[in-house]
Each structure stands twice: as structure tokens, then as C-alpha cells.
Amino acid sequence: MKDSAGDDSTVIERLEGALEAEALPKAARDYARHLVRRLSQPVRVSLLGFPGAGKSQLVNMFLGEQVVPEGAVLPTTEYAWGEAAQMIITGTDGVPIRVHGADLAQIPGKSAAFLRIELPIPILQRINLLEVVTDGSSEELNSGVDWVVRRTDIALWCTQEFAAPEQAIWRRVPDSLKDHAFLVLTKADKLSAQNMLRKRVSSLETVVAEEFHSLFAVATLQALRAFKEGNVDEAMFHASGGGALTSEVLRHAERGRRADFDSAHMFLARYQVDEGGERRTSRGVSSRGAPAPAVEEPAVASPEPAVPSQEVPAEAAPTKPDTTPEVIKGPQVAAAAVAAAAEPIAKVENVALFSDAIRFLRRRGDSLAKSAEELGEGSAKGLIDNCVSAVEHLADLFSEDESGCQAADAFIDELAEAQDMMVLMQVEDGDGPAADAITLLLQLRRDMEMQLAA
């Protein structure tokens, strides 16, 4: 994995160079633009929930200071990095006004439709924060959720109970974002004082397992008191629950960012883009300044029937030297499974981990199956991204395992290979790669089921 900031900058420059030279096929250009956008901005974290759910105080906690005064009435607001404090206020007429400083008293009440606050606070170099503000009506909340899911990487739903009306609105969120979403019980100190916190957490276990990555209870005001004159009382911060939530959001953000850079490295290797942003053809001739000859792609195969349950997928076939890496198609996945049938299966010691992962993939099954039925109508857009997100979630789940289970450790390698294969599928045209991604995801589930049964 590449870690240096200099290398990150070089990756973006190589992608931009290839786009400038128009040296990529159309589908690859679209994906390259997507990667440049992703890599050129911090990870986007959105806070949602009903009015009074504690979103603004949670923003203050992340920022480590009381940026939003208690009782302040603001529109939907984005908090981003800036060398100096300033605000960009967009009115209901759509005209933005730039104001130096971050004096929220200058916000013109209800005439402001959107607010961007730029601050020189270090955490904003890693994540942007977006607080979604509504009047609390179902119509506005539904609209807000629909708007924000296209603009966020990590979602936090702030609440004290996550009752039925909230659950109904949350169902609008796509599964791919739910894998990167956290339910946050704000004002946990009040719930604890009422002897309700433990009961509330217990009552939400099932819905969290179905709808979120995980749950955090945060005594937000206590977390804010931990920040004093630029210093942090670490014991108080962690006791409030704020330390655990902040660490997990940042860890999740960093993991997603590194996955984006890994995808970019694989993309550059796939299309043989050199350090100068030029694409190398099979003859070793630079294609800068002129469109590159089309790369001959392997024929797209239709998805294979389900692999029999006694078959185990093998290691991905190694890339041949000096050739463009090839996307492994559905039939090849099945053939690899047959080739590895004789390999011994490690005994699962962490049964709960594998069971949780299998339940997760079964929940995904209905939506994926419905999408697969429509593949012939050209509806593959976004489906592979959904599959990639599912594999990323599984990798996250297995990487957190500290039980020493050898089967879990081995499965992390299989997930890494699946991620690599799906990254290549993302730049392919047509419905075939989407069907292959679904086949690969189902094969991962069969693998886990087999290991549990062993």
C-alpha cells in the first residue's frame, strides 16, 4: 500500500495527465475523473437526524471547540478546511457571498439556504463535515436524505431513540452507504441519568446489525468539556464516548481514502499510464497528444450458474508479465473454484464473525438479485460500486478480528483479491462485469458457509 503524500500527489498528476492527453477509452476516462474527484478532497462525513438531535454539538465535538453557539439557527452547513476562517453564504436566490471570519451572527437568518464555513482546524484536512438541517417534517427529511446520499462517504444518524419514524426515513439510504454509517445516541449522559442508556442500546442491537456499521453512545457536552485551551483531557474525552466515535470515523475515513488510492494504482497499471501521465501502448510507444489505440478486451461472458457448495475458490490467477491485467470473468471464477477443491479448509474458531458476515451478504442478496434481473436493460450503473462497497465492509469486519482465528486471517487475503478484481470490473463497459461482480460476491458467501460447515 502506498502511504507517502508525495506518492499520492503523483497518482493524481498521472491521472490528470492521462485525461489531458485523451489517451484513455471513454469508460476509463469517466472512471479516472471519478478517481481524481475522490482523491482531491477530504472524506465527506454527513450528520443527519431530527431537529434537536444534537447534531450541532457533535460538530463542535469533532472540531474541538464551540464553533456553533448553542441555540444558533443555521441552514444546512458544511465545515471544511481553510488557511483562514471564512464563510460562503448562499442565499435563497442562489447567489453566494463570501465573508471573512466565522462570526455566525452575520448569517442572515432564514434568507440563507446553504452555508460553507472554512476553518484552519486540522481534522478538516482529513474530513469535511456536513450538518443537514430540516424543519423535521417527513417531506423535508426524505428530501434531505435523498440529497445527501449523493454527497457523502460516511453518514452519522444522530438520535436519542431511533424510533419508527426515523427508521422509515433511514430505509431510503442505499445499502452501500449503510456499510459506512453509524447510529449515534447523542446526549448519552441524560439517558444514563434516566437509567435508560443500557436498555436503549440493547433495544437497538437488531436494527443496528441490519442498518448500520455500528452504534456509539456519546455524552456530547462532556466530550466538549474535555477540550480546554487547545489541550484535550484524553480520559474525559474517551469516557464521554466521543473518543471512540472520533477514532472510528477517522479510521474509517483513512481506510476509504487508502482504498481509493489503491484503486487508482490498479487503474494506472491496468491502462499502463506512466509517471508523466502518458499511456504506453503494447509497442512501448507513448500515446500523449493522441488517442491511444483501443485495448483489446476479453469477451464479456454471461454469469455462470451457482458453483456447487463443495467447491472452494482458488487464488486469483497471476497476471501475465508485460500484458494488461485481465478482468476475471464469471466462468473463470467458477473454474478457479474447481481447481482449488482439494485444498484443506481451515476450521472456523470465530463463529460469530463468519455468521455476521453471512447475514450481511444475505441481506444484500435481495437488492442484488433484483438488480441482476434488470441487467439486460442496461441498468448496471452503480451495481458494481454496490458490490465493491460490500467487499470493503467485509474487509473492515475481518480486519477488526483479534481472535487469532486462522480461517479469518486467511479470508482477509481472499477479500483483498476480490477487491482487486472488482476494481478492474469498475472500468469495464456493459452488463457482463456487473453480473461477474454479483457472482463473485455470492461466491464469497458460499466460501464462508462452507468454512462454517467444515
N, C-alpha and C positions, 0 to 999 in steps of 0.2 A: 504494500500500500504506500502511496506517495504522501509525504507529510509536510514537505517544506513549502513555505509561502511562495518562494521563487518558482518552484515547480508548478504550483497552482496557477501563477501568473502566465507561465509559459504555455500551459494547456489552453487557457483562454485565447492567448495570442495565436496559437496554431489553429484553433477552431475558426477564429475571425479571419485568419489568413486564407483558409480554405474557402470560406464563404465569399471573401472579396474576389478570389480568383475564379469563382464559379466552377470549381473543379469537382463538385460532388453531384450525384444524381439528385433529383428533386426530393424524394423521400428523405434522403440523407441530409440535404440542406435544411429541411424543416426540423429534423431532429437536432442538428448542430445548433440552429438558432435557439431551440428549447434549452439545450445544454448551456449555451452562453448566458441566457437569461438566468438560469438556475445558479450558475457559478458566480455571477457578477453581483449577487445581492445576498444579504443575510437570510437565514431561515425565518420564515414568516410564522408567527405564533398569534393565534386569534383567541380572544376571550369572549364567550357568549353566555347568555343567561337572561333571566327576567330582571327588570329594574329592581335595585336594592339587593342584588345577589352578592355584592361585594367585589365586583369586577375592578372598579377604580382603585380600591385599596390593594388589590392583588397586583395591579400595575405598579403602584407605589412600592410594593414589596420587591418586585423584580428590579426596579430602578434603584432601590436602596435609599430613597428619600421621598418626602411628601411633595411630589410634583403636582398631583391633583389634590386641591384642597377639599376637605370634607364638605359635602353639600354642593359642590360645583356642578353646574348644569352644562354639559358639553355634548356636541354631536358625536357621531362615530369618529374615533380618533386613532391615528397611527403615531406610534412613537418610534423614531428612527435615529440613527447616528448622525451627528453633525459636528464639525470642528467648533462651531459656536452655536449657542442657543438661538433658535428662531422658530417662528410658526408660519405655516402657509394655511390661510383660512379660505376655504372655498364656500362662497355664498350660495343661496338657493338659485341664483342666476347662473351658477356655474363658473363665475369669474374668481380666480384665486388671487389673494392679496398676501404679500409677504411682509411679516412683522418681525423686527429684531427683538430678541429676548423671548422668554416664555412666561410672560405675565398673563395668566388665564383670565384676569379681569378684563382684558381687552377683547375677549371673544364676544361678538355682538349678539348674544342671546340666541333666539330661535332663527335668526336670519342666517346662521352658519349651518351649512349642510354637511361639511366634512372638514376635519382638522388634521393637519400633519405637524407634529412637534419634533424638531430635531434638537438633540441634546448631546453634549460630549460625555456621555456615560458609557464606560467600557462594555457593559453587557450588550449594548445596542450595536456593537460591531459584530456580534455573533447572531443576534436575533432581532427582528422587528416585532413590536407588539401592536396589535390591533384590537381595540375595545369596540365591540359592536353595540351601539346604543339604539334602543327601540322604545316605543311607548308601552310595551308589554302586551299589546293585542296579538292574537294568534296570527292575524294577517301580516303585521309588521315583523313578527318573529320569523314566520315562514319565509318572508321575503328576504330578511336579513341573513338567514341561514343559506338560502339559495345563492345569495350574492357572495357570501364569504367563502364558501367551499371552493370557489374557483381562485381564491386569493390567499390560501393558507396551506401551510405544511403540517402544522401541529395545532390542534384545537383543544381548548380548555372550556368545559361547560361548568360554570360556577353556580352553586346552589346550596341550599340547606337541607333539601329533602328529595329532589328529583322525582317529583310526583307525576301522575299520569299525564297532565297537560304538557309538561316538559318532555316526557318520553315520546309523546306523539310528534312533537316538533323535531326531536333528535332523529327520529326514523327517516327524515328526509336526507340525512347526511349519508353520502356514499360509503360503502364498506372500506374502500381504500383509505379514506380519511379516518374512519373509526379506529383503524390499526394504529393511528398516530394521535389518538385523542385521550384526554384524561378527564375524569369526573372529579371536580374539586369541591369538597364540602368546606366552604368558607365559614368564618365565624365559629370555628370548631370549639373555641373556648366557651361560647354561650351554650352550645349543645352539650358540652361536658358539664357545665354548671347545672343544667337541667337533667342530668343523668340520662341523656338521650344519645350521646355520641356513639357509644358502642352498639347500641340497638340499631341506630340508623345505618351504621356501616354494615352490620350483619344483614339488615333487610335489603341492602343494595347489592350484595355479593353476586346474585344471579344475573341481574341486569348489567352489572359491570362486566362480568365474564362474557356476556353476549354483545355488548355495545361499545366497550371502551378498552383501551390498553390496560389501564389500571385506575385506582382511586386514591386520592390523597385528601386528608383532613388537615386544614390549616387554620391556626388561630392567627389571623392576618394582623390584627393590631399588635399582638405580642411579637410577631415577626418584625414589624416595623420598629418597635421599641429596641430591637437588637442592633439597629443602625444608629450610631452616635458619633457625630463629628468625624465622619469618614472612616470610622472603625466599626467592626462587627463583633458583637458578643456571640461567638460561634455556638456556645452551649445554649443560649436563649433562642438563637435562630433555629437550631435543629430541634429543640424541644417544642417549638411552635408548629413544626411540620413544614415550615417554609424552606428549610434547608434541603429536605428530601425532595420536595417538588421542584425547586430550582435546579438541583443537581440532575434530576431525571430529565427535565426539559432540555437542559444544555447537553446532556449526554445523548439524548435522542436527536437533537439538532446536529451535533457533531457527527454522529453516525450517519445521518442522512446526507450531510454535506460530503463526507468521505465517500459514500456510495455514489454520489453524483460525479465526483472526480474519478472514481474507478470506472464508471460508465463512460466518461469522456476518454480515458486512456484506452479502453477497449474499442471505442468508436474510432479513435485516431489510428489504432493498429488495424482495425477492420478495413478502413479506407486508405491505409498506407499514407497518412499525412505526415510529412517530415517536420523538422524543427522550424523551418521557415514558413510553415503553413502550406507548403506545396504538396501536391499529391503525386506519388510515384506510380507510374504505370508498370505493367508486367515486364516492360523492356528497360526499366530503370530510367525512363525519360521524365523530366519534370513536366507537370501539366499546368504550371502557373501561367495565367494570362489567357488560357483557352480551356474550354470544357474538356474534361478527361473522357477518354473512350469509356463506353458503358462497361461496367464489370459484369461478366457473365455470371448470373446467379444460378444456383441449383434449382431444379424444378420444384415447385411447391406441391407437396403431397397432401392429400386429404388425411384427416385424423384417422389413426388406426383404431380398431376395436380395443376394448379394455384388455390390458395384459392380464393373463391368468394370475390369480393371487399367489401362486407358488413361485413367481418369477421376481427376481430382485434386480434393479437397475445397476449397471456397472459404472465404473468411472467413465467420464466423458472421453470420447476418442481424442487423442492428442492431435494438435494442429500440425499439418504437414509443413516442413520447412519451406520458407520462401514462397508461400502461397497465401492467398487471402483466407482468413479463417472462415469456416463454413458453418452456417446455422444447422444444428442437428434437427432433422425433421422427425415427425411423429413415428414413422416406421423405424428410423434409426434408434429412437428411444426404446422401442419395443425390442429390437434386435440386441441392443446393449443389455437389456434385462435378461434375455435368454442366455447370453454369453456368460453372465455372472451367476447363473442359477446355482452353480455348485459351490459358491463361496459361503463360508460359515457365517451365521447371523449372530451378532453379539447379543447377549442377554440384556434385557432392559431392567435396570435397577431402579431408575426414577420413573415409576409407572405414571405418576401424576403428570409429569411433564409431557410425556407422549400422549396421554389421554386428553390433556388440554389442547394440544396441537391438533389432534384428530378432530375434536369437537369444533375447533376453529375452522378447519377445512370443510367439515360437513356443513357448517353454517354458510360458508361461501358457495357451496355446491348449487343451491337453488338459483342464485343470481347468475352464476356462470353457465349453468345448463340452459337457462332461458336465453342468454346472450348467444350461446353456441347454436341454438335453433335458428337464429336470425342471421348467421354468418353469411349465408348465400345472398343476402340482400345488401351486403357491403357494410355491415354495422360493426366492423372490427375495431373501429376507432375507440381508443381508451380501454379496450378489453385487456390487451397485453399489460398496460400500466397497472390494471387491477391485479393481474397475476403477479407482476413484479412486486407490488406492494404487499401481497400476501406472503411471498417468499421472504421479503425483508422482515416482516413481522415474525415469521417463524425463526429466522436467523437471530433476531433480537431475543426471542424467547429462549432459544437454546444457548445463546452466548451468556445468559444470566445464570445458567445452571452451575451450581458449585457442589453438586452431589458426588462428583467423581465417576458418574455413570459412563462407562466406556462406549455404550451404544449412542448416548447423546453426543459425546465428543466426536464420534465417527460421523454422525448425521450432520454435524456442522459443515464438514467438508462437502457432503452431498448437496447441502443447501447453497454453499458457495458456488459449486459447479452449475446448479440450476440458475442462480442469479446471473452468472456469466452468459449462459445460453440465452436467457430471456433478454438481456441487454442487446444481443445481436438480433434477436427477433424484433425488437422495437424499431429497427430501421428498415425492416422489410415491408414491401407493399403487399396488399391483398389479404384475403381472409385466412389463407393457409397458416401463416405464422401465429395468428391468434388461436386457431384450433390446436396448433402444436403446443402453445403455452398452456392451454387448458389441459391437454393430455399430460404434460409434464407435471402440472400441479396435482392432478389426480394420481399420478404415479408416486409422487412423494407421499400422499396419504396412504396408498397401498403399502408402501415400504414401512411406514410406521405401524400400520395394522399388523403386518407380518411380524415385525420385531416384537410387538406386544404378545403375539400368539406363540412366539418361539419358546 
